[in-house]
Amino acid sequence: MKDNVLELLKSITQRLEMAGVPSPRADAAWLVAHVAGSSRAALRFVSSLEPQQLVTLEGLVKRRELREPLQWILGTTQFYDLELIVRAGVLIPRPETERLLEIVLQELSTDLSTAPQRIVDIGCGSGALALSIKHHFQQLEVWATDVSPDAVRLTRDNAAALNLELRIHQTSLLDGIAGQFMTIISNPPYLPIGDAATLEPEVRLEPSVALYSGADGLELARQIAELSTTRLSACGLLALELDPRNAPDMRDHLERLGFNARLEADLSGEKRFVIGRLG
């Protein structure tokens, strides 16, 4: 592998393209910048890499050629205005989930003077949503639950790294947790099991428990919705991220449960967020 950075970028881009990586040029820049200890924007000031850096880079490129997710290779990812640790065994935070966060932050800004100061993220994964909410509203009592021990450990590690206090529990939904919440937020598994064979290789490496939820993708979302009817305070907020194919069905289900519900779109115009107010 050549040490000239421009030649490196060209060579790695070609290799990743041959491997079917969706964004080979961007991924090549991320990998080289990571090894060089630089930002992507500052790569133009890096002329070459040291021999040991080249050895390290070769190992990372081979992992990406095998379609290991870039975020796992880098060890971190950016979510909204936080840098999060990511690792295998836990769902990688998606950019579209940042829009769910924005919706919830806006809703919370109007709630804080009148509602109990308590919120929970069910299925917290890396802790992206719970930590971002705590970062913006330090006065909130923020809970985070997940059935996965790997997810709970990662959320705790991210909370410690960011010096943010969460109440983190390994449990199914809200089992063992008492009391009412002003807001329940969740990015649950929402893909129909039939999608398993059609996903990109990177996604198929992520934990299936965080991806699939029954034949229509709504098995867990329905449980969260029904639980919310008894665990939300008056006029409490339920905010879900779902697949655009099944989000309308969940909006209708919430209406039947007594919510005033609406759909919200992500930045590409896909209506994947279901926002409901109880009563």
Secondary structure, DSSP 8 states (H G I E B T S, - for coil): ---BHHHHHHHHHHHHHHTT-SSHHHHHHHHHHHHHT--SGGGGG--B--HHHHHHHHHHHHHHHTT--HHHHHSEEEETTEEEE--TTS----THHHHHHHHHHHHHHHHTTTS-SEEEEES-TTTHHHHHHHHH-TTSEEEEEES-HHHHHHHHHHHHHHT---EEEESSTTTT--S-EEEEEE----B-GGGGGGS-HHHHTS-GGGTB-TTTS-HHHHHHHHHHHHHEEEEEEEEEE--TTTHHHHHHHHHHTTEEEEEEE-TTS-EEEEEEEE-
